[in-house]
């Protein structure tokens, strides 16, 4: 548990040092004034919390001050942290999904996201995580439009000791998924993770292809896919929010993997995704190693944003 907490703490270090250390500094003043609200909203927006989310957070805090519920700047900080946790928790309860791998066998996870977000690496981390937990895992290379994507998934599969169902580049992704579902069922696999294309000629074609893959999964198991995870590159900030909009409309997202969180000062995007799309953050990428994936916990995440790393003052 301590190591996971430490990884989350380190993964948000850039965001904390760039923006939330300044947010914390706002509350060292002696009184609540108009400048505090203006500066707080500006810092939250700069951290990529999003204009709408920042406006809502600050508006709610101002209302509590007017109601006499908050008396000092320190009270405002405590309330801000509580409200930020509440935003993340609300998203987590807004999506109906089966979590873990015990609810279905195989438990099918469809992973989507544009190319370059860290999708394939995140899949490898997930596979490694569950294999380490004693689960039998199978991967499906349904991004058949890029030979490199198939090769990359095969390399990861060999590295972590997980089989990969793959066809030739340019083949029908639906056929790959059909074979993968049959293999998963016949081999008594606990978890099947399906990679998908991240870029076709048009956005419409991409979404239609993913819908088709989802239908093929559903024909093999009416309850599947049990999770649809969107991988978002945290370093892209608000562009990640735009991506999330399109995928949510097309296939319905049950959770988000916030990749490359350790490489950005824009970690506030987690709140924008949670508030505006009502999609929970399920996992965060905390580094480049296979073990650098942490299950997301709203309270730990917010505490890490406002905390100080030991030894850094």
N, C-alpha and C positions, 0 to 999 in steps of 0.2 A: 504493500500500500504506500509506504513512504517513497519508494522509487517512482511510482506512478505520479504521486503528488509533485515530486521534484521535477519530473519530466514536463508536466503541465506548467509548472512555475517557470521553468527555463524557456519553454516554447513561446510564452507570451512576454518574454523579457524585453524585446524590442518595442512592442506596443506599450508596455508599462513605462519604459524609460522615455519614450518619445512623447507620450500623451498623458497616461494616467498618473505619472508622477506629478505632472502639472495640475491635473484634476485634484489630486490629494492636496497639493499646495494651496489651492483656492480656499480650502476649509480651515486654513490656519489663521485666517483673518478674524477680527474680533466681533464682527456683526454681519448679518445678512443684508446685502444691498443689491441694487440693480446691476452693478458691475459683475457681481458673482454670477448672476443668471446668464448674462451675455457671454461671459468668458467660459462658463461651463458648457453652454450650448455649442459654442465655437469649437472647443476642444473635443467634444464628443463627435462632432461632424468630421473634424480632421482625423479622428481615429477610425473613420469609416463606419461609425454606428449608424449613419444615415440621417438625412434631414428629418424625415418623418418620425423616426424613433427618438432622435435627440429632442425634438420639439415636444413629443409626448412625455418623455422622462422629465424634462425641465418643467413643463406645464403642470404635471402631477405634483412635483415638489413645491412649486409656488403655491398651489392650492392648499397643500398641507400646512405651509407657513401661515397663510391667511386664516386658516381654521384654528391656528394656535397649537397645532400638533407638533410643530418643530420650532424650537426656540433659538438654537445656536447653529453656526456653521457646522459644528461637529455632528449635530443631530441630522443635518441635511446630508452629510456624507453617509451616515449609517442608513438613512432612508433611501439614498441613491443606490447603494449596493443591494439593499433588499429589493428595490424595484427592478434592478437589472437581473437579479436572480429570477424574479417573478416572470419577466419577459421570456427568459429561456425555458423556465418550467412550463409556462402556458403553452408554448409550442410543442413541448414534449407530450403533453396530454391531449393535443388537438388532433393528432394523427392516430388512427387505429391500425396497429401493426403487431405482428407476432415477433417477439424478440427472442434472442437466443436460438439454439438449434434443437431444442427438445420438443417443440410444438408440432413439427412435421418431419417426415423422413422420406426423401431428403428435404431439408430446409433450403429453399431456393432463394438466392440473393441476386437480383439483377442490378448491375452496376453501370451507371451512365455518367456522361460528362464529356466535355469537349476535349480534343487532343491537347496534350501539353499540361493538363491540370495535375498530373501525377496519378491518373486513374489506374494504370496497370501496376504501378508500384504499390498503391493503396490496396489493390486486390491481393497482391503478394503478402502484404503485411497482415491483412485479414486472414488469409489462408494459414499463414504461419501462426498467428494468434490462436486460431481454433485447433490447429494440429497440435500445438503445445498443450492445449487443454484436453487432449486425448480424443479429439473428434476425427473421423475419417472425412477428408475433404477432396473434392474434385473441382477442376477448373474447366470452363468452356471458353474457347477462343473465338467468340462470335464477331469480333472486329476483323472480318475477312477482307476488308477493303485496303488494309495496309499489311503487307507481308512482314514489315518490321514489328507490328503489334503482335502477330502470331508468334514470331520468333522470340520476342521479348517475354511473352507469357510462358513459352516453353522453357526458356532459360531459368525463369523464376521457379517454375514447377520442379525442374531438376534440382535446383539449389535447395528448395525446402522439402523435397521429397513428396511432391503431390502430382498426381497424374493430370494431364491436360488433354481434353478432347479438342481436336483441331482438324480442319480440312485444308485444302489448297487455297492460296490467296485468290480472291475473286469469286469464291464459291458462295452459295446461298447461306447467309447467317442462320436462317430458320432451320436448315438441314443440320447445321452444327449443333444447334440447341436441341433439336429432336434427338439426335444421337446422344448428346450429353445427358438428357433426361432419362433415356433408356438405360444408359450406362450407370447412372447414379442409382436408379431403382434396382437394377440387377446386382449391383455390387454392394448394396446396403450402405450407401454413402450417407453420412450425417448432414453434410453441407455441400451444396453445389453453388459455386460463384460464377456468374456469367459476365464476361467482358463484352462490351458493345462498341460499335463505331462511334467516333467522336467528331467526324467531319465527312460529309458527302458533298455533292455538288451544290445543293441548296439546303437550307434549314428544313424545308418541307420534306424533302427526301429523307433526311436524317431522322426526323421524328416519325415518319411513316415506317421506316425500317425498324426502329426500336419498338413501335407498336406491334409490328408483325412478330418480332422476337417474343414479345410479351404474350401474344396470342398463342404462339406455338407452345410456350411453357404452360399456359392455362389449359390447353387441350390435353396435355400429358397429366396434369394435376390441377383440378379445378380450383384448388385453394392457393395455387402458386401464381406468380412469385410471392413469397411471404414478406420480402422486403425489397424495396427499390431504393437503392442508395445513390445519391448524386455526389460526385466528387467535385469539390470547388477548390480552386487554387486560391488560398488566402491572400497571396501577393497581388491578385488582380483587383481586389477591393470591390467597388460597386459593379464592375463588369461581371463579377461572380454572381451578383444578385440578378442581373439581366439573364444570365444563363439559367439560373434556377427558375425564373419565371417561365421560360420556354419549355424546359423539361417537365415542370410541374403540370403545365397545361396539357402536355402530350401524353404522359404516362403515369402521372401521379407519383410523387416522391414521398417515401415514408421516413427518410432520414438523410442527413448530409454528413459526408466525410470532409472535414476542413483540412485539406492538405497543405503542407509547407507553412504551417502556422509559425514555425520557428524562424522563418526567413522574411518576416514582414513586420512592419509597425502598424499595419492596418487590421489587426485582429478584431477590431470592433465590428467587422462584417458579420460576425456570428449573431449579433443582436439584430442587425437589419434583416437577415434571413429569418430569424425566429419571429420578429415582430411583423414584418410585412408579408411573409409567405406562410407563416404558421407551420414551418417545417423545423423539426428538432435537429440539433447537431448531435450526431450519434457517436462519431469518433473524431479525434484530432490527430494530425500527423505532427509528431514532435521532433523529427530528425530524419536522417537518411537511412538508418539501420532498420533491419527487419523488426526489431523490438520497439521501434520508435512510433508506436501507435497507442493512443490511450482512449479508453472509453470516456465519453464526455460527461462531466458532472457540473451542472450550472453553478453550484455554490463554490466548488473548488476553482472553477474558471474565474469567477468574479473576484474571489479572494486573492487569486494569483495576480490579477490586474492591479490590485490596490496594495499588494504586499511589497516588502523589500526582500531581496535575496540576501541570505546570510553572507556576510563578508563584503557586501557592496555598499554598506552604510545605510 
